[in-house]
Amino acid sequence: MTISTSNGATNDHNGHNGAHASSIGFATKAIHVGSEPNPATGAVIPPISLSSTFAQDGIGNHKGYEYSRSGNPNRDSFERAVAALEGGSRGLAFSSGSAVTATILNSMPSGSHVVSVNDVYGGTYRYFTKVATVSQGIQTSFVEMDGPEAEVSERVNAAIRKETALVWIETPTNPTLRVIDIPLIVKLVRDHPNASRDIKIVVDNTFMSPWFQNPIAHGADLVMHSVTKYLNGHSDVVMGVAVTNDEAWADRLAFLQNSIGAIPSPFDCWLALRGLKTLSLRMKAHGESALAIAQFLESHPSIENVIYPGLPSHPGHEVARRQITQRAAAARPTGSNGTFAYGGMISFRIKSNPADDVPADKFLSNLSVFTLAESLGGVESLIELPSKMTHGSVALEDRIKIGIGHNLIRVSVGIEDTADLIRDLENGLKAAGF
């Protein structure tokens, strides 16, 4: 099958142009964009192009590729596919999600200011506070971006300065799954009287994937992912990607991508492109199972509270309902009282002292199907204690402010049989004395 694209493909490798024609569906794009049959051999699946350099017919007369750091067929294929799924025109792949963050910050002027959601991934927090501040003089204000609209507006408006160059959003946030109203934040930034420069709005869409959420459609300038998670989906790649419609910014990011050299290997790009082909199937399965598990946990007497945006008990439930893609809304399983599938991530608090990690340790050590590990988004279910694992780099007082105590558990629901996962959690709680 040949997919015609609205933008075509460039050979300058300044971030690959995406194909996001509205005439084809999400799953069709995921399977075919970037995976067109090889014109030379007819191979249905793109071959892995491991060559570090490419022959030229004459001086400066190449066939689209010169050196693999600057451009590689496998990277181009992956960049084009993700751009199509996110509704962007340019995609740029990097060696990790953290490399995406670093490159975005490197594209900001020295001495500028960032407004970030306060409940942010620990690695992002570390880069903002330990690297960007030291190397570029960039200051970051961490702001609570969820809650009543009037209160969010007051906090965000107060945080924006004349030197603000970047607003950073995660939604849902990691690990407390707060839902940020993207259109509201976009409006506040665009209408702010101090916004004298072109403030860029970035959304980390790692937790949702483009199946559940498309931030560019809600006004974001750029969407980023840790490809390691749902996009690849098999826990065997470390990689990141950025997608945007901002051509000038994409050119700057592509220059930095090439200059810094934090690029993924051709094999990683090939694996990630393969992972994309089952993204729609996997996200449906993650969501269906997560909803069932969240409902089980919410009914368990030893659980203090369950944080899952698809449950009516979540304070951001209605924002989540508005922000979900039409395809996910049409496919989502719905339950009683308006519940719906909203990704595969769940956080919950066991009934124990937030300052005591022993109860959580007992529970986590008595699981057999869930794997105790960091990361998320793979086909296997993972479970972790954010206070000592993914968010261990966040200062203690900041963790306390955003509710990351030793009783908070984060779960990445895989695609195993849901009954087995529920039984494992139930047995683990019982064995731990809950």
N, C-alpha and C positions, 0 to 999 in steps of 0.2 A: 504493500500500500504506500502510495506517495502522498505526503501531506504538503499542499501548497501553503506558503506562509505569506503573511502580509508584509513582513519586513525583509525576508530573505536572509541570507547569511553573509557576513562580511569576512574578508580575508586579512584584515589588519589586526585582529586579535586584541582589540581594545574592549574586551567584554563581548560575548557573543550576542548577536541580535536574537530575539525570541520570536517564536511563532505562537500567537495567541488568538488565531482567528476564531470568532464566535461560532462558526459553523460546525465545529467538532467538539465533542464532549471531553470531559476531564480524563477519563480512562483512556480514550483514544489518543489524546495528546501524550499522556504518560508512556504509552506503548510505542508510538510512532515518531514523535518529534525527536530529532537527534539520532534516530535509529533507521534512517532511510537506507535501503539496500545499497551496498557498495557499487558504484558505477563501473569499477574495473573488473570485479569478480562476481558480482551479484550476491555476495554474502548478505544474508538477512540481518545478522547481528554484526555491528561494527567490530572490526578486528582491533586488538590492542596494539597501539602504535608506541613501542618502547624506544624508538630511535631518539637520541638526544639532539641530532642535527639532521638537516634535510638538504639534499642536493639542489643546486641551482643550475639552470640552463645557461646562464651568463651572469656577469657581475650584477647583483641586485635584481636578477630576473628569476624569481622563485615561483613555486606553485601554490603559494599561500602560507607556507611554513618555512621558517629559517632555523630557529633554535627552540627547543621544547619548553624552555622557561617562558619565552614570549608567546608561544602558542602551540597547542598540540591538538590533533584531531579528536582525541577522547575527551579532553577538557572542553573543547568547543561544543561537542555533542551534548555533554551534560549541562553546560551553561545555557544552551539554547532550550533544552527540555524544561529546566526549572523556570526560566523566564516565561515560558509558555504557560506553565501551571500557575504562576503567581500573577499573570496578567501584566508583565513588565516587558520592556523592549530590550533590556540589556541584563545579562547575567555574568557574574564573575565568581569563579571558584577559587578557594584558598585551601591551605593545608589543614585548617581547623576553624571552628567557630571563633575561637579566640583570635586567630589571625585576621578574621573579618573585622572584629572589634578594633584590633590594633590599627588596621589599615584605615578604617573609617575615622578614628581619632587622629591619625596622622594626616588626614586630609583637611583637618580643622586648623585654623590659624593658631599659632602659639599665643598663649595668654588669653584664649577665649574661655567661654563658660558653657557648661553642660547642665541641663536639667534632666535628671533621671528619676524614674520611678524608684521608690525607696526599697521595695522588695525585689531586688534584682539578683540574677545569678551570681554566685560567689566569685567566679572568675572575672566577670564583668566589673563587679565591685572592686576587686583587686587591681584590675588594670586602671580603672578610673582613679583610684586613690593612691596607688603605689607606683604607677608608671607614668601615666599622662600628666599627673601633677608635677612629678619630678623632672621629666624629660621635656615637657612642652609648656609647663606653667599653666596647664588647663585646670580650672577649678570646677568641681561638680557639686550641685545642690541636689540632695535626695529628697524627693517629694512624694507624699502619699497621694496617689492619683485616682483612688477609688473612693466610693461613698456618695453621699448626696451631691447633686450637681452644683449647688451653690457653694458648698464647702470645697469641692474639688477646684472650682473656678477661682475661689479666693486663694487657695494654696498655690496653684500653678501661676496665676497672675503675679503673685508676690515674689515668686522665684525667678521669673524672667527678667534679665537685665539687658542693658544696651549691648553688652559684649557676648550675650548668649548666642551660640552658633549651632547648637545641637540639642534636640529633645529626644530622650531615649525611653522607649516604652517596651515592656514585656507584658503580654497578656495572653493567657493567664500568667501571673507572676510565679516565680520559682523560689520557694516551694509552697507558699500559702495560697496559690491559685486565686489571687485577687483578679477580678476582671476589670480591665481599663476600657473606658468608653473612647475608642479611637477618634470618631468624628468630633466628640466634644473637645478633646485635647487639640486636635487640628484646628478647630475654630478658635480656641483660646489663643493659640500661638499666632495664627494668621491675623487676628484682630487686635493683638496686644500693641499698645501705643509705643512701647519701648523696642519693638521688633524692627529696628532700623536696618538690620542686615537680613540676608536670606537665611533664616533659621531652617535647618534640615530636621525632618522628623523621621526617626528610624524606629521600626517595630521588629523586635525579635519574635519570630513566628514559630520557633522551634517546637513548642509544646502542642501547637494546633496542626501544623502542616498546612499546605495550601488546600487540602481537601476540606478542612473545616473552616478556614479563615483566610481571606485575601486582604491584607492591610492596605495595599495600594489602592484598592477599590474604595477604601474609606478615607483616602486623602494622604496617606503616608508617602514620603518621598522615596523611602528605601525599605525593603524587607530583607531580613537576614535569617539564616538558619545555621544551626550546627547540623550539618548533613549526617554526622555520626549517628544522629537519633532517628527520627521517623523516615526521613527521605531515603536514607540507605536501608534502615530497618532490620539489619542482620548482625549488628554489633561486631563488624569486622572491618570498619573503615573509620578513620579520623579525618574529618574534612569539614569545610564551611562554604557558604555561598551567600552572595548578595545579589539582589535584583532591584532594578530601578527603571524609571522612565526618564530620569533626568540625565540627558545626554552629556552635558558639560561635566557633571559630577562623576558620571560613569567613566569619562575620559581620564579624569584625575585619578580615580580609583584604579583604573587599568594601568596607568603609568606607575603607580605605587606597587601594584601587584607584580609588575615586571621588575621594578627597581629593587624592591625588598626581596622578592623571590620566594615568598611564602605560598608556593603553589602545590597542588596535590599531584601525586604521581599519575601517569596514564592508567595504571592498573586500578588505583582507587577510583578514578573517574569512571572506568568501565564497570566496576562493581556497583558504584552508586547509581549509574544509569540503569543497570539491571534491577536494582532495588526499586527505582521509581515505577517500573512497569507493574508492580503489584501494590502500589501505594493506596489506590482507592479501595481495593479489597481488604488490605490490612487495616486501614483506618476505620472502616466499618466494623471490623471484628474487634479492634481495640475498644471502640466506643460502646458497642453492645455489651461487651464483658465488663467494662469499667462501670457502666450504669448499674448492672446487676450487683456487682460487688459493693458499690457505694450504698445501694439500698440495703444490702445485708449488713454492712457495718453500721449504718444509721440505726438499725433495729437492735444492735447488740448492746446489752446492758453495761459492758466494760469499756465502751467507746464514749468519750466525752463529746466529741463532735466530728462530723465528716465534712470535708471541704471538697466539693465537686460541683462545678457550675451548672451541671444538668439537673441538680436537685433544687426544688423550690426553697429549701432552707438556706441556700447560698445567697448572700446579699446582692451578688451581681447576676443573679439568674436571668432577669429580664434584659439586661445589657447583653448577656451571652446569647439570648434568644434572637436579639436584633442583629448581632454581629456575625452570626453563623452564616455560612454560604447557603445559597438556595439548594444546591445539590445535596449538602449534608442535611439540611432541614427536611428535604423530601425523603431522604433515605433513613433518617434517624429513627430508632425505635422509641416509641413514646410509652410512658407508663401512666399510672394513676397520678392525679394532682399535678399534671403538667411536666413530669420529668422527661428528660430527653438526653440522648447520648451527646457528650461534649468532650471528645478526646479520650485518651487512655490514661491520663494522670489523675491520681487521687492522693490527697493528704488527709490524715486523720490524727486525732489526739487520743491516746489511751488515758484512762483515769488514773493518773499518777502525778507525783510532784514534778513540775517542769525542770527543777534543779537536780533531779535524781535520774541518772541514766541506767540504773540497774534494772528497773522493770522493763524498759524497752529492750535492753540487751537480752533479758530472759526470753522475751517474746520472739525477737528476731532470730535467736539461736535455736528456736524450736520449730522452725519452718523447714519444709523439705522440697516443696515445688518452687516457691519463690527463692531467688538467689540474692544474697546480701551483696550488693554491689552498687557503685555509683553509675551514672549515666542512665539512659532511658531510651524508649522508642524501638527496641528490638522485638523480635517475635517471642522472646522469652520474658517472663515476668521478673522484675527486679524490685527490691525493697531496700530502703536505706534510712538512716537517722541523720537528717540534714545538719543538726547542731554539731555533729562530730565528723561529718563526711563532706558533702558537697558545699556546705556553708561554714566550714571550720575556719575559713580565712576571714569571715565577717566578724568585726569586733563584737565582743560579748554584749555590750550595752545596745548596739544596733540590732543584734539578734533578738534581744529581749523586747525591744520596741516593736518589732514586726512579728512577734509571736513565735519565734523559733526556739522553743524549749526542748528539753530532752524527751518530752512526751509526744513530740510531733513526728509522725512517721510519713514518709513519702513512698508512694507505690507507682511503678510503671507497669501497667497491666499489659501482658503479652496476649498471644492468641491461642494459648492452651485452652483446654476444655474449662469453661467457667465453673462448673461444679467442682472440679479438682482444686481450683484456686480458692474458692469459698471454703471448701473443706480444710485446706491447708491453713488458712487464716484462723478458722474456728479452732482447729487442733492446737495451733501455736498459742492462741490466747488462753486456752484451757491449761496447757502444759506450763504456762508461765504464771498460773494462779489467778487469772482474771475470770 
